[in-house]
Amino acid sequence: MALVGGAAAEAAALKKLKILLFIILWINTLTLSQGQYRYPFIRPASSFSQQPSAAESPSWRGASKTYDYIIIGGGTAGCPLAATLSRNFSVLLLERGGTPFANANVSFLQNFHISLADTSPTSASQLFISTDGVFNSRARILGGGTSINAGFYTRASARYIKRVGWDAKLVNESYPWVEKQVVYRPELVPWQRAVRDSLIEVGISPFNGFTYDHVYGTKIGGTIFDRFGRRHTAAELLASANPNNLNVLVHATVQKIVFKKTGKRPRAVGVVFKDESGKQHKAFLSERSRSEIIVSSGAIGSPQLLLLSGIGPKADLEKLNISVVLDNEFVGKGMVDNPLNTIYIPTNRHIKQSLIQIVGITKLGVYIEASSGFGQSMDSIHWNNGIGSAKIGQRRTIPSKRRSHEMIQEYVKRKRNIPHEAFQGGFILEKIASPLSKGQLTLLNTNVDDNPSVTFNYFNHPNDLARCVDGIRLVEKILKSKHFVKYMQCDKETVEKILNMSVHANVNLIPKHTNDTKSLEQFCKDTVITIWHYHGGCHVGKVVSPDYKVLGVKRLRVIDGSTFAGSPGTNPQATVMMIGRYMGVKILRERLGRAAGI
């Protein structure tokens, strides 16, 4: 009877716990809903008025209120840029997605995978598949990549900053501006501690403790998730804005930039955008000296928008009947993605979920990171996990010769409503620093909602492939280290079997080979995925000047990762947020002088 009574008490306690968790979730959801727009200057795009105020006399017939700056893209760079410029000038920030504040899948670490896997048209992440056959995601939400990424925060190296010619003093002022608002020190879970100790054991030393700096060895980095597992995005940097000077429109999709062509060089004067109902609007720059349109739409969105606006290779634009504003063969060229290969590690127990907390920075040109567990949110039972499902063992079902867009969409539909994620364990991630393989981006059509064609040419350069092999061999050593033995599901589990599990997982659309665990070169090629660090397409010296002004036109800049020749640090989000603040301060100083106090 005591046993029965104990079981009943345990069941009652469990029921109370479930009720408590439900109440907490309900409160969190209510709080998110109430804070959908959070700041008074954030509004839906449909609220945009095209009537000028009485105090203004815009020079463009039918123009709306004019602005000193129009920023296209409220992402990782766009938000800190808008917040900074608004301190002294009027700013219109246009974001094609919604807000992160009322989206539980964005706001909570436990739902990280659900946000990425949701392939619905209004999701925070827009699936695109490169011509290489690798799945990828574009952020479609205020805060950009910081709203859908794994949250790891680490600065660029001093060498990188010097190479790109940034003002080191201003850089070192701009990083802390970001960090004070949205960055935290992570609390290491056991899995991450085991990874840390294993990295040191296999020689990735010294241990540098907790630091934002990019230094060789093993370190704990920052995170934009607080101790409650709540995400803090670049959108929260808007809290530093002057609310009287900033207007943020969400669900505002910019279709093209408008130019005036009467002078020696085309001059950007405004933008055409559509709201959430599809209605078109126009917004125009003030005629004040140095007013500008700034494109911050990311490595995919920025070159895509330049092309749609008539800046790019003349022949390509004419094929799509796009009026040529400026013939520039380099727009969309030099696209790079840091190739990632991940090894799935089965464990003999459930382990706490974690995203990136530790990194091993090697002199081989390889970075080692790790994640563990997987969200067990009830939402995932019937969520559209789509092609991003984490379920292990699902083989690729689309032969390469039949890999059309229609077949891929059919594949996505078949993967809907997948049951609870069917594994426990962790991942060791191995990625290549500064890959030498380069690709390109081209338009498929003139619809801004559609993804362009993107090719990264992973491992096209032999040096990248050689470094990947070095990285996989390093992972093999980690798996054999004493700190990892206790996590293995079976002591007899061989490294080759573990590699085979990764080969058979549904990670990309690249055809697999029978020898890919015998040949590590083949393994690298067959299991390559992304970690969302793609960059390029608007390179300095080819598309933009060192101060990010678009070459050959007036009043237009590009400020985001599309201008980077290499991904900064081990993970770029810190530097992308920093460059938004950095360039905002530089622009203000150019217009106002140092006396501006910025």
C-alpha positions in Angstrom: 0.0 0.0 0.0 2.9 2.3 0.8 4.2 1.8 -2.7 0.9 2.5 -4.2 0.4 5.6 -2.1 3.9 6.7 -3.0 3.2 6.3 -6.7 -0.1 8.2 -6.3 1.8 11.0 -4.5 4.4 11.1 -7.2 1.7 11.2 -9.9 0.0 14.1 -8.2 3.2 15.9 -7.8 4.0 15.4 -11.5 0.6 16.7 -12.4 1.1 19.8 -10.3 4.5 20.3 -12.0 2.9 20.1 -15.4 0.2 22.6 -14.4 2.9 24.9 -13.1 5.0 24.6 -16.3 1.8 25.3 -18.4 1.1 28.5 -16.3 4.7 29.7 -16.8 4.5 29.0 -20.5 1.2 30.8 -20.7 2.6 33.8 -18.8 5.6 33.9 -21.1 3.4 33.7 -24.2 1.1 36.4 -22.9 4.2 38.6 -22.1 5.5 38.0 -25.6 2.1 38.8 -27.2 1.8 42.0 -25.2 5.3 43.1 -26.3 4.9 42.3 -30.0 6.1 45.7 -31.0 7.8 46.6 -27.7 9.0 50.0 -28.8 6.6 52.8 -29.9 8.4 53.4 -33.1 7.8 49.9 -34.5 4.7 49.6 -36.6 3.4 47.3 -39.4 4.2 48.5 -42.9 0.5 49.0 -43.7 0.4 51.9 -41.2 2.9 53.9 -43.4 1.4 57.2 -44.5 2.2 58.7 -47.9 1.1 62.2 -46.9 3.8 64.7 -46.0 3.6 66.5 -42.7 2.7 70.3 -42.8 6.3 71.2 -41.9 7.8 69.4 -44.9 7.8 70.2 -48.6 9.3 67.1 -50.3 10.5 67.6 -53.8 9.1 64.4 -55.1 5.4 64.6 -56.2 3.3 62.2 -54.1 6.3 61.5 -51.8 5.8 60.5 -48.2 7.6 62.1 -45.2 11.3 62.3 -46.2 14.1 60.8 -44.2 17.8 61.5 -43.7 18.5 57.8 -43.8 16.5 54.9 -45.1 17.9 51.6 -44.0 16.8 48.4 -45.8 17.0 45.4 -43.5 16.4 45.5 -39.8 18.9 42.7 -39.1 22.2 42.1 -37.3 23.8 45.3 -38.7 20.7 47.3 -39.6 19.4 47.6 -36.0 22.5 49.0 -34.3 23.0 51.2 -37.4 19.5 52.6 -37.2 19.7 53.1 -33.4 23.0 55.0 -33.7 22.0 57.3 -36.7 18.7 58.1 -35.1 20.5 59.9 -32.2 20.8 63.0 -34.6 18.9 62.3 -37.8 15.6 60.9 -39.0 15.7 57.2 -39.9 13.3 54.9 -41.6 14.2 51.2 -41.0 12.4 48.7 -43.3 12.3 45.0 -42.3 10.6 42.4 -44.5 9.8 40.1 -41.5 7.9 40.5 -38.3 9.2 41.1 -34.7 11.0 38.6 -32.5 9.3 39.7 -29.3 6.1 37.7 -29.7 7.6 34.6 -31.2 8.2 31.9 -28.7 10.2 29.8 -31.1 12.6 32.7 -31.6 12.8 33.8 -28.0 13.5 30.5 -26.2 16.7 28.4 -26.6 14.7 25.2 -26.3 12.8 26.0 -29.5 15.9 26.9 -31.6 15.5 23.9 -33.9 11.8 24.6 -34.5 12.4 28.1 -35.7 14.9 26.9 -38.3 12.8 23.9 -39.3 9.6 25.9 -39.9 9.4 26.3 -43.7 6.0 28.1 -43.7 5.9 31.4 -45.7 5.7 33.6 -42.7 8.4 31.9 -40.6 11.4 33.7 -39.1 13.8 31.8 -41.4 13.5 31.4 -45.1 14.8 28.1 -46.4 17.1 28.3 -49.5 19.1 25.5 -51.1 22.3 26.4 -52.8 23.0 24.8 -56.1 25.6 22.7 -54.3 22.7 20.9 -52.6 23.2 22.4 -49.1 20.2 23.6 -47.1 20.5 27.1 -45.7 18.4 29.7 -44.0 17.9 33.5 -44.5 16.6 35.4 -41.5 13.2 37.0 -42.1 12.6 38.9 -38.9 13.6 42.0 -37.0 17.0 41.3 -35.5 18.1 39.2 -38.6 20.5 36.4 -38.0 20.6 37.1 -34.2 17.0 35.9 -34.1 17.6 32.5 -35.5 21.2 31.6 -34.8 22.9 29.5 -32.1 23.8 32.6 -30.2 27.6 32.3 -29.8 29.3 35.7 -29.4 33.0 36.2 -30.1 35.0 39.1 -31.6 37.1 39.3 -34.7 40.9 39.0 -34.3 43.1 42.0 -34.1 44.7 40.8 -37.3 41.4 40.8 -39.1 40.6 44.3 -37.9 43.9 45.6 -39.1 43.6 43.8 -42.5 40.3 45.4 -43.3 41.5 48.8 -42.3 39.0 49.6 -39.5 39.8 52.1 -36.8 40.9 49.8 -33.9 40.0 52.4 -31.2 36.4 52.8 -32.5 36.1 49.1 -33.0 37.0 48.6 -29.3 34.4 51.1 -28.3 31.7 49.6 -30.5 31.9 46.0 -29.4 31.2 46.9 -25.7 28.3 49.0 -26.8 26.7 45.8 -28.1 27.9 43.6 -25.3 26.4 45.7 -22.5 23.0 45.3 -24.0 22.6 41.8 -25.3 25.5 39.5 -24.4 25.9 37.2 -21.5 28.4 34.7 -20.0 27.1 31.1 -20.5 26.6 28.6 -17.7 28.4 25.5 -19.0 26.4 22.3 -19.2 28.3 18.9 -18.6 28.5 18.2 -22.3 30.3 21.5 -23.0 32.6 21.0 -20.1 33.6 17.6 -21.5 34.2 19.2 -24.9 36.4 21.9 -23.2 38.4 19.3 -21.4 38.8 17.1 -24.5 40.0 20.0 -26.6 42.7 20.8 -24.1 43.6 17.1 -23.8 44.2 16.7 -27.5 46.4 19.8 -27.6 44.2 22.8 -28.5 45.7 24.9 -25.8 46.1 27.0 -23.8 42.7 27.3 -22.0 41.9 31.0 -22.2 38.9 30.9 -19.9 35.9 33.2 -20.7 36.8 35.8 -23.2 35.3 37.5 -26.2 38.7 37.8 -27.8 39.8 35.7 -30.8 42.9 33.8 -29.5 44.4 30.4 -30.3 43.5 27.7 -27.9 40.2 26.7 -26.2 37.9 29.3 -24.7 34.4 30.0 -23.4 32.7 32.6 -25.5 29.7 34.9 -24.9 26.1 34.1 -25.8 23.0 36.2 -26.6 21.0 33.7 -24.5 20.6 34.7 -20.8 20.6 32.2 -17.9 16.9 31.6 -18.4 17.4 30.5 -22.0 15.9 33.6 -23.4 17.3 35.1 -26.6 18.4 38.7 -26.8 18.6 39.9 -30.4 20.0 42.9 -32.3 16.4 44.2 -32.3 16.9 45.1 -28.6 19.7 47.5 -29.6 16.9 49.7 -30.9 16.3 50.6 -27.2 19.3 52.9 -27.6 17.6 54.9 -30.4 16.1 58.3 -30.2 12.4 57.4 -30.4 11.5 60.8 -31.9 13.8 60.2 -34.9 13.2 56.5 -35.7 10.4 54.8 -37.6 10.6 51.0 -37.9 8.3 49.3 -40.3 8.0 45.5 -40.2 6.6 43.3 -43.0 8.0 46.0 -45.3 9.6 44.2 -48.3 11.7 46.6 -50.4 11.3 45.7 -54.0 13.8 48.2 -55.5 15.8 51.3 -54.9 14.7 54.4 -56.9 17.4 56.4 -58.7 17.5 59.9 -60.3 19.7 59.7 -63.4 20.0 63.3 -64.4 23.5 64.0 -63.1 26.9 62.5 -64.0 26.2 59.6 -61.6 22.9 58.0 -60.7 21.7 59.2 -57.3 19.6 57.1 -54.9 16.5 59.0 -53.9 14.0 56.5 -52.5 12.7 53.0 -52.3 9.6 51.1 -53.4 8.3 48.6 -50.8 5.2 46.5 -50.2 3.4 46.0 -46.9 1.9 42.8 -45.4 -1.2 43.0 -47.6 0.9 43.5 -50.8 0.1 47.2 -51.2 3.0 49.2 -52.6 4.5 52.3 -51.0 7.3 54.7 -51.7 9.6 56.4 -49.2 12.1 59.1 -50.2 15.3 60.6 -48.9 15.5 64.2 -47.7 17.4 66.5 -50.0 19.7 67.4 -47.2 23.3 67.0 -48.0 24.7 63.5 -47.2 21.3 61.8 -46.7 21.6 58.2 -47.8 20.0 54.9 -48.4 21.8 52.1 -46.7 21.3 48.4 -47.6 21.7 46.0 -44.7 19.9 43.0 -46.1 22.6 40.4 -45.5 24.9 38.4 -47.7 22.0 37.1 -49.8 19.5 40.0 -49.7 21.9 42.9 -50.3 23.4 41.7 -53.7 19.9 40.5 -54.6 18.5 44.0 -54.0 21.3 45.8 -55.9 20.6 43.5 -58.9 16.8 44.0 -58.7 17.5 47.8 -58.6 19.6 47.7 -61.8 23.2 47.6 -60.3 25.0 44.5 -61.6 26.3 42.7 -64.7 24.5 44.4 -67.7 23.9 41.3 -69.7 22.3 39.5 -66.7 20.1 42.4 -65.9 18.9 42.8 -69.5 17.9 39.1 -69.7 15.4 39.9 -67.0 14.3 43.2 -68.5 15.7 45.1 -65.5 16.6 48.7 -66.4 20.4 49.1 -66.0 21.4 51.8 -63.6 25.1 50.8 -63.4 27.0 48.0 -65.1 29.1 46.3 -62.4 30.2 42.7 -63.1 31.2 42.1 -59.5 27.8 42.3 -57.8 26.9 38.8 -56.5 30.5 37.5 -57.1 32.8 36.1 -54.5 30.1 34.4 -52.4 31.7 32.3 -49.7 30.3 30.0 -47.0 32.4 28.4 -44.3 31.9 24.6 -44.8 30.8 22.7 -41.7 30.9 19.0 -41.0 29.2 17.7 -37.9 29.6 14.4 -36.2 26.6 13.0 -34.3 27.5 11.5 -31.0 24.9 9.0 -29.5 24.9 9.0 -25.7 23.7 6.5 -23.1 21.6 9.1 -21.3 19.6 12.2 -22.0 21.9 15.3 -21.8 20.9 18.9 -21.3 20.4 21.0 -24.3 23.1 23.5 -25.2 24.1 25.5 -28.2 27.6 26.8 -28.8 29.5 27.7 -25.6 33.0 26.5 -26.2 35.3 26.9 -29.2 38.7 25.4 -30.1 40.7 27.8 -32.3 43.4 25.8 -34.0 46.5 26.9 -36.0 45.3 24.4 -38.7 42.7 26.9 -39.9 39.9 24.8 -38.2 37.4 25.6 -35.5 35.8 23.0 -33.2 32.5 23.7 -31.5 29.7 21.6 -30.1 26.0 21.4 -29.2 24.0 18.9 -27.2 20.5 17.6 -26.6 17.5 18.7 -28.6 14.5 20.7 -27.7 11.6 18.6 -26.5 9.0 21.4 -26.8 5.5 20.0 -27.2 5.2 22.2 -30.3 7.6 20.0 -32.1 5.2 17.0 -32.1 3.1 18.5 -35.0 5.4 21.2 -36.2 6.4 21.5 -39.8 10.0 20.4 -39.4 10.2 20.3 -43.1 13.5 19.5 -44.8 15.4 20.6 -41.7 14.2 17.7 -39.5 16.8 16.5 -37.1 15.7 12.9 -37.1 18.8 10.7 -37.6 18.7 8.0 -40.2 16.5 9.6 -42.9 18.3 8.9 -46.1 18.3 11.4 -49.0 15.4 10.4 -51.3 15.9 12.7 -54.3 18.4 11.4 -56.8 20.7 14.1 -58.2 19.3 13.9 -61.7 15.7 14.5 -60.4 16.7 17.3 -57.9 14.4 19.9 -59.4 12.8 22.7 -57.4 9.4 20.9 -57.7 10.9 17.7 -56.3 12.5 19.5 -53.4 9.2 21.1 -52.5 7.4 17.8 -52.7 10.1 16.4 -50.3 9.5 19.2 -47.9 5.7 18.4 -47.9 6.3 14.7 -47.2 8.4 15.7 -44.1 5.6 17.6 -42.4 4.3 16.6 -39.0 7.2 14.5 -38.0 6.9 13.0 -34.5 9.0 13.9 -31.5 12.7 14.1 -32.3 14.0 10.6 -32.0 17.5 10.9 -30.6 19.5 12.0 -27.6 23.1 13.0 -27.7 25.3 15.7 -29.0 27.3 17.0 -32.0 30.9 17.9 -32.6 31.1 20.6 -35.2 34.2 21.1 -37.4 34.4 24.1 -39.7 36.9 25.7 -42.0 38.2 29.2 -41.3 38.6 31.6 -44.2 37.8 29.1 -47.1 39.4 29.8 -50.4 36.5 28.3 -52.5 34.3 31.0 -53.9 30.9 31.1 -55.7 28.3 33.5 -57.0 24.8 34.7 -56.7 22.5 35.4 -59.6 18.8 36.3 -60.0 16.4 33.6 -61.2 13.5 36.2 -61.6 12.5 39.7 -60.5 10.4 38.6 -57.5 12.2 39.8 -54.4 10.4 37.2 -52.3 12.0 34.4 -54.2 15.5 33.2 -53.4 18.2 33.9 -56.0 20.4 31.2 -57.3 23.4 30.8 -54.9 26.5 28.7 -55.4 29.3 28.4 -52.8 31.5 25.7 -54.5 32.3 24.0 -51.2 35.8 22.4 -51.2 36.5 23.5 -54.7 39.9 24.7 -53.5 42.1 21.7 -52.4 43.4 23.7 -49.4 39.9 23.7 -47.9 39.5 20.0 -48.3 42.9 19.3 -46.7 41.9 21.4 -43.7 38.6 19.6 -43.4 40.4 16.3 -43.2 42.7 17.7 -40.5 39.6 18.8 -38.6 37.9 15.4 -38.8 41.0 13.7 -37.6 41.0 16.1 -34.7 37.4 15.2 -33.9 38.4 11.5 -33.9 41.0 12.2 -31.2 38.4 14.1 -29.2 36.0 11.1 -29.4 38.8 8.8 -28.0 39.7 11.2 -25.2 39.0 10.1 -21.6 36.6 13.0 -21.1 34.3 11.6 -23.8 34.2 7.9 -23.0 31.5 8.3 -20.4 29.1 9.8 -23.0 29.4 7.1 -25.6 26.3 5.0 -26.0 28.3 1.8 -26.3 32.0 1.3 -25.5 32.4 -0.8 -28.7 31.1 2.0 -30.9 33.8 2.7 -33.3 34.6 6.0 -34.8 33.8 4.6 -38.3 30.3 3.7 -37.2 29.8 7.2 -35.8 30.9 8.7 -39.0 28.5 6.4 -40.9 25.6 7.7 -38.8 26.5 11.2 -39.9 26.7 10.1 -43.5 23.3 8.5 -43.4 21.6 11.4 -41.7 19.4 13.7 -43.9 21.8 16.6 -43.9 21.9 17.7 -47.6 21.0 16.8 -51.2 24.5 15.7 -52.2 24.7 12.1 -53.4 26.5 9.8 -51.0 29.3 7.3 -51.7 30.0 3.9 -50.4 33.6 4.8 -49.4 32.9 8.1 -47.7 34.0 6.9 -44.2 37.1 5.2 -45.7 38.1 8.4 -47.5 37.8 11.4 -45.2 38.1 13.7 -48.3 34.9 12.0 -49.6 33.3 12.2 -46.1 33.9 16.0 -46.1 32.4 16.5 -49.5 29.3 14.3 -48.9 28.4 15.6 -45.4 29.1 19.3 -45.8 26.4 21.6 -44.3 26.3 25.3 -43.4 26.6 27.2 -40.2 25.1 30.3 -41.7 28.4 32.3 -42.0 28.0 33.0 -45.7 29.4 36.4 -46.8 30.5 38.3 -49.9 28.6 39.5 -53.0 29.3 43.2 -52.4 33.1 43.2 -51.9 35.1 46.3 -50.9 37.0 47.6 -53.9 34.7 45.9 -56.4 31.1 46.9 -55.4 31.7 49.3 -52.5 34.4 51.7 -51.4 36.3 51.2 -48.0 33.6 53.3 -46.4 31.0 51.1 -47.9 29.6 53.6 -50.5 28.4 51.8 -53.6 30.9 52.6 -56.4 29.5 54.6 -59.4 26.4 55.9 -57.7 25.6 58.6 -55.1 23.8 58.4 -51.7 23.9 54.6 -51.5 25.9 52.3 -49.1 25.9 48.6 -48.2 26.7 47.8 -44.6 26.6 44.2 -43.6 28.3 40.8 -44.1 28.0 41.0 -47.9 31.0 43.4 -47.9 33.2 41.0 -45.9 36.0 39.1 -47.7 36.2 36.7 -44.8 34.0 35.7 -41.9 35.3 37.5 -38.8 36.3 35.5 -35.7 34.9 32.0 -35.3 31.3 33.3 -35.5 30.5 36.6 -37.2 27.4 38.0 -35.4 29.5 40.0 -32.9 31.3 41.8 -35.7 28.2 42.3 -37.8 26.5 44.0 -34.9 29.7 45.9 -34.2 30.0 47.2 -37.7 26.5 48.6 -37.6 27.4 50.6 -34.5 30.9 51.4 -35.8 29.6 52.8 -39.2 26.8 54.6 -37.5 29.3 56.5 -35.4 31.6 57.1 -38.3 28.8 58.6 -40.4 27.7 60.8 -37.6 31.2 62.1 -37.0 31.5 62.8 -40.8 28.4 64.9 -40.7 28.7 66.5 -37.2 32.3 66.3 -36.3 33.7 64.9 -33.0 31.7 67.5 -31.1 28.7 65.3 -31.6 29.8 63.3 -28.5 29.3 60.0 -30.2 
